[in-house]
Structures are given as structure tokens and as C-alpha cells.
Amino acid sequence: MSQASENFQVDLGGVLQLFSAHLYTTADVFVRELIQNGADAIAARKKLEPQWQGRIVVESSVKAGTIIFIDDGIGLSPAEVRDFLSRVGASIKRGDGADRSTYLGQFGVGILSSFMVVDELIVLTRRWGEDSNGIRWTGRSDGTYTVEELEQPVSVGTQVILKLKSSAKKYARSETLREILLQYCKYLSTPILINGRYALNESPPWELDLSDSNEREELLEQFARQCGRPALDVVELNDLKLGLHGVAYVLPDLPANATEQRHDIYLKNMFVTDRPGDLLPRWAGFTQCVINSDRLRPTASRESFYEDRGFAKVRESVSRSLFQYLKRLAVEDRATLSMLLSLQDVAFRQLAREDDTFFDAVIDLLSFETSTGRMTFGDFRRENMVVRVASTVDQFRSVAALAAARGVIVFNGGYAHHEDLLEKAVARDPELTLEPIDGRDLIEQLGRATEQEIAAFEPIREEVEAALFPLGAVPRLSRFDPSDVPAVYAEGADSNLVRALRAARDMSQGLWAELLEAAGTTLNENEELAVLCLNAANPVIQRLLVPDGRGSGLAGEVAKLLYVQALLLSQQPLTTDETNAFTIALTTVLQKALQTDNRQQRSTQTEGEPGK
Amino acid sequence: MIRFRSAKANELIEKAREMPSGVQQIEMYRRASVLADRQGDLAAAFAARDELCQAAYYTEQTLDQLIAFAYCLGASQRHPDQFNQGDLMWRYKWVAGSLKSCIYVPIRLYERLLEEMEVTYRKHGLGTAAVDQLRLSFYINTGQKDRLERAFIAWENNRDRSGSDCAACQQDRRVDYYVEIGDHERAIQEAEPLISKRMRCAEIPHMTFGTLYWPLLHLGRFEAAVDCFVQGYDMVKGREGLTSTVAEHLMFLAVAGQLPAGFQAMQYHLKVGMSLPYEAQLLVFYRGVWALLERAVMEGWGVVTLSLSPRFPLYESDGIYDVPRLRDFFCSQLDDLNTRFDLRNGNSYISQLTADVQSWLNLRLHLSLERD
């Protein structure tokens, strides 16, 4: 049986609709596409006629609902009209050495964007250097087109005539066109006239000489005017090897939502996007960048870029420039650097973690939470050599009060990158040593109670244990300074995990219970209970240990009070059980104390009565 | 009556949600769940664990993931009017995926888990292709080569993919399969839509670049293998939950003889890699570090200067490390895990993977990373 190979049938009208309606996020881009085509055509003509200046004229009429884009560039020959205007998706080369693929604007896909605003597109074009009147090409949104030679000659170049749909007539307004052109084309070097007025073509900020203080000031003032807020500084982002030009404005604060920081990215002076994705490093949020590059490769819609090697190189270069700036601040202006660090704390800490030079530049400026309050690492390093770190916020809380009472500085390593930075500081400074701190470790390091004190504790141990066990703790008797702290609380690193495992086991059955049983073999389940360490050097504890019978009956209630007090010292959240236990224990102790007091008073009164 | 304000578990959950992903966030969720238990707040206890299960998945904290999920599943069985079990099915797949390489889960127990998952998925009207895919991955990870083809065909023929991974992840599993059966050309072919980024997700093609080294090396396509490093390493550097792929990059650098770049990467990842709580990830990470050190010893490196955490067991305050000593340390860690996994799997598959890397190291290739 013979097989015939056949082409797909393409509904060109449908394809045009798909391209024009779904490729772009806004219809505004048809202006950019047509201007870009004009600019490219002028550039092509300049190659053949170097003295040629060229310009683009945009004429519109609200009444007629038309816009005409006129350029005096190289124009199109009949063959090029066929290749560039009538063949969607064809590869684009010019035979005269002017390779259109080297230009940003490429007829073919870009011109389709016009079908977002018109149903019919007319192009009048005449090729430079060819003896002809020119050609009229008429394309329609249903996918059909006609080509005819003109009877009367037109100027060399191209005119694109748009008869706007009624829904798109707003584009014919001068102000609307001007706004769109300002957004996309203001830095284009080709002059553009809108309805007879030159209104565009600002100098790009990257063309100013920032080593000249006047130009720098001018740029900063211009930024403040345009953005409604001042910039602290401006940094050059030039890298000639990459065809990269740009500036970064250094901001004194972050926008409310830092992820919405705007950076304007241009490709060959034409605006592409203000959402550059990963083109800038995460820590660059303290800047607002304006970047122009010819190394970036735009996607078909030219609203974003391919993340290829060129993209990576531009990213590296921009990161390097900003990084150099931060390093310079570390030497010349540490106050500003401190302020910038505080703006993007997590991102900068991550950078310091990853980059040794940046780390060395900023570590002394970074601030950390410690058991004696917040302090910069520089302040800590001046007076101390042992870096004690608790790995989680909970562990820090469980040791902070005791550490503070003993004058020991313990760092809270529980926030993102804090512990890593402290470890790195130790690794890079041979005079420092690291001492990881776990709540249990600190308890183990406390002094032992005397034999007599341990013996005195025995009669009330059971009562204290019974009081604390429902609260998830066990007692231990130690002796430590300062003596005015009656008790401290500590948990092991896996306490909560063990508790969670038990709760899950209680909730599960069958296969899942077996899986949890298997998982339990990897944990030390003795870790679950917290430890309440009673201080035998404290007067309250000493009173509790006096064998006069007072402790008995009251020791459990006192232990509960001390437990809650220790939790509060450790900044632990209290559960309902704990607050209830505290309230009941306090009431019981008060009642007993008052009864005792009353008995004593009555006894005193009785002793004082006459005749007794 | 005196009343202190009790912290609410829901407040801790909210706090944890605002934290960056990592062990601190996990600890906060754990704390919230324990607090909710103590306060008898079942809804908060469930919510904290549901969040914890997700956070633990992204940070490879398998034990937390299992414990949290088992609680939620149990709660949904006991209180079906309060918690919808159907909502847990996505997490079910995550947990089952994580458990397949858990050293403490015996092979037979895991097979029962897949059987139960199949029943549960059917009950909730979900496609069983997700289970078939897990079964295939399980056989790959445990070296059950005689069961691979059948499992692959069953998965490919099962068209009911509701509840399955995204298309990019499924495509990545196909790549895994062809790599595992030694069909290198087909593996590369299947990977093409991934590495061209036409198909992508949060973890793909990040992981694909790590997988592709081996077929590319086998076919002698060294430049393409270098491209896997150039494009792939930055995608996983600094990302949590992708340490296995980091280890693949370390192994490649060792095979390529790129020791300075390898040590730089090792220095960066060592602390996180060594603190992984999940033995399967630890195994792969140690294999990568060992490969690098083994190659350095082969090349006659006596010492290397590294900036490592003071918590590293062989920490040197001057940063100068004896390479053979480091190699011996990681070799012994790796041997221990190889033995334990082989014991669990009932074969020598895991040890053989180390032997395969050794064969590549023996070739003493020198591949330049400079490409333009």
C-alpha cells in the first residue's frame, strides 16, 4: 500500500488570532513592534548609506480611526515582502548583508501584533536603491493578503497604515500614543515624531558620566522627580564586553512588597520588561535598576527573556557591580551599609554565608539576638572569644534566662542563616571558639547539690515529681549562681518530635501504627520530658528542703509555681493546663500561708491574753 | 482568679507560615502541634501537622513528614465529619514517596503501604497511576531489577493519572527508568523536553541535570555532561531539598577531575549535607563527597584548605585538612550506610553504585568546565 505524505492544514486566521490575542499581555505592544521595525529598517539603510540620519513619523487621526507609522529606512523589495510579511514563521535573512536576525525587530511575528487592533493592515514600501514605485501589501486578520505594485511612487522606506477596530480607537489619541512610546521607546536613538511633534528620545541614564559629580546629581534629581522618592546613590552597571549598560539607584527603603520591586530592562534601547525575573540577585532589592543589554535573547512576545548563557552572564555582571559597591561602602561608609543590611536582612545574610569577601566586609555590622539583648557581632567580638549558640528559638529561650542571669552570652541561632554565620565567624577567626548550647547541656553544666541537700530533697521528691509529671517535666536538684533564680527549665533538642510521635501513635492504627513503630526506633524517647532544675542555693528552695514538715503537702504546689515561673523566664508560651495549674497552686499556697499566719496571730493573741 | 494569657497554637502556626523554609520553621510547627495537643485543640493540632507535613517534605525531614501525616490520616478516620480524608491524598503520595528509601521501613512493610495506598486512592476516585509510578521508583531505588520492566509497562499503560505528579516529574521518572536499564540514548531522548525547559516545575529540570551525567558519560558525550554541570548546578545551589542532585554534581566533578570546583561545592554543602536526617539522602551525599576525596587521593593531594563548620567532626581551626584522613572518614560513613541499605534491600545494589563510581574515577578523566 502506498503512503502519501501530506501537510497539516493550518487555519491561518485562527493562527493569527492565537498569536495576536494570546502571545502578548497587552495590545500596546503593537506600537513597540512597529517602531522597532522602523528603527531596524533605518539601521539597515545606515549600513549602506552611513550619512543617513533617518526618522520615524507617527500620524494618527481619532476621527478617521487611523494610525500611520512611516519610516525612511531601507524599505522592502517584492521578494522581501513575500518573505517577511506573508510567510508566518519563515526564517528571516536579507541577501544584502543586512541580516535582519541581528536586529531586534523581525517582521513576521511582531507585525502580527497589529491584528490585536486592526482587521486589515496596509503596508506601502519601497526598497532603497531599486528602481520601482513600490508595493502595497494588504493583510487581513482572516489570514489572506494581496500584493500589488503601486502606480504612483512612494518615498523610500515603509508606511504601515492601521485602520483601527472600534474597540481600539483610543490608540489614535496623541496622548495615548505618546504614553506608549514613552514607555517603550524613549531611549531609542532614532528620532520619532508624533503628529508633528518631537516628543521623545530622552538620554538614557547609562550614557551619563557618573564620575562627573554634576551629572550624577542631575541623575539623582531626575530619579527623585520621576519616582517621587529620593535615591541615596547611583551605581554604574556597565560591562562593555557584554554590551551591558545600566545604572542602579540605591534606595533608602524597600517598597511595601519587596517582590514587586521594579527594574526596567531594555534591549538595544527598547523597553522590554519591568519584571526581570532572576536577572537580578535576590539581595538586589535595595536598588532600582535600569539595564540595557544586547546580549539578552527575548522570547517571541519580547516581554521576557530566555534564561540562557547570555542571561547568566548579564546576571553575573550586575551582581558583581552591586557587590563591589557594597564592598566599597564597607570601607568608606559603614553607616549606609548598616542601613542597607537592615533593609534586606535575610537576603544579605545569605549572601554573607555564601561569599567570603562579603562576609568579611559585613559580619561585624550584623546584629544578633543574644541572652543579653541584641548586639552586633563586632561588639561581641571585642569582649568575647567563646561563641555559644543555641540552634533553635526554643532552645535559646530555654537557656536565655539562665545564661543572662549568669552573665553568659548565648546567641539565638534559630533564625535563617544566623547559626551558619556564627559558625563561619568562628571558622574564619582563629581566636574564636564555638560552643553549641542545648538546654540539657546547660543543665548538665550546673553545679551539683550537696549530699545533705540531696538527702533533704528525698522526702519531697515523689510529691514534686507527681506535681510536675502531668505538665511534662521532671525535677532535678542542682546548685548554681545566681542564687536568686530558684529554678530553670530545659528541653532536649528532640522533645517536641518525641511528643509528636506519641500523639501520632495514639491517633493511628494498623499499617500506619506499624510505620510509626518502625520510625520510633530512630528516636530516644526519653527526650520527651523537660527538666525543671531546682536551685539548692536559692532561699525558697532551701526553705522547701528544711525537714520541718512544711514542705510536705505544699512542695508539689510550690514546684508547679516554680515551673511556670521558669517557663515565663524562658519566654515559653503557657498552655491552659499550665495557667490552670499555676492559679490553683498559687491559691493553695496563699490559703495555706494565710491559715498559718492566722494561727500564728491567734497564738500570739492567746499568749498575750491576761491570765494565760 | 489569676489568668495568664495562653499562647494559642494557631498563633504559632501563623508565625511558622511567615518563616523561611527550613528546620526552624519545622520546629515551630512541631511546637504548635504539641501545644495544640496540650490545649486539646484538635482542629489546630490537625492544621499544624498538615502544614508541617508539607514543610517537612520540602526540606527532606522524612520523620516529621511521616509523624505529621500519620496523625492527620488517623484524625480523618476518627473524625470524618471534621476532616476530609480526600484532602490528604496528595500528601499521601509525598509521604509514600519519601518512605520508599527509608532504612527503618522494611521492604515488605513498604509494599503493604503501596497496596493500601492503591485501595485508598481508588476509594477517593483517584488514578492508581500515581501508585504505579511509586512502585517503579521503589524498585529502582532498591535495585529490584527483575521487576522494573513490568512496573514500567504497568505505569505507562495506566492512563488514569488523576492524582499523579505533574507532567515534568513524570517525564523525569521515564528518564530515571531508562538510565536504570542502561538505555542511555533513550534516557537522553526522554530528557530533551526537560533540559530544553519546555517541561518544567519546581524541581525539574533541576534534578534531571544530575541524572543525565551517567548516560552522557557512558556515550562519551563529555561536553554535554559538562553542560549539565554549567546549567544544572546553580539551579540546586542554595535550594533545600535537592541535596541528592548536589551529590550527583559532586560525583561528576570528581569524575571530571575538577577538584578545586568540587571542593568549593563540597565546602558549601557539607554542613547541610551532613545534617540530613534521612539516611537515603545522606547516603547519596556521602557518596558524592567520598568520590571527590577519593579522586583527590588518586591525584596525590595531601592536604586541602577548606572553611568548614566548627561542628564538623574532623574540624581543624587552621582550615587545613588531611585529604586521605577525610577520605577515610567519609568512606567509613558510606560503607556503613551501604551495608545497612543492602541489608534492608536484600541485595548488593547500593554497594554496587559506589563501585560504579569507583570505575569512573579509575579512568582519571580531565574534562574542562570552560565552555563558550
Interface residues (C-beta under 8 A of the other chain):
Chain A: E307 R309 A312 V346 Q350 E354 D356 T392 V393 D394 G414 Y415 A416 D420 E423 K424 V426 A427 R428 P430 T433 L434 P436 G472 N496 L497 R499 A500 L501 A503 A504 M507 S508 Q509 L511 W512 A513 E514 L515 L516 A518 A519 T521 T522 L523 V564 L568 P573 L574 T575 T576 D577 E578 T579 F582 T583 L586 T587
Chain B: M1 I2 R3 F4 R5 S6 A7 L12 M19 P20 G22 V23 Q24 E27 M28 R30 R31 S33 V34 L35 D37 R38 Q39 G40 A45 R49 L63 D64 L66 I67 A68 A70 Y71 L73 G74 A75 Q77 R78 L99 Y104 V105 P106 L109 R112 L113 E116 K197 D234 G238 Y268 K271 S307 L308 S309 P310 R311 S317 D318 G319 D372
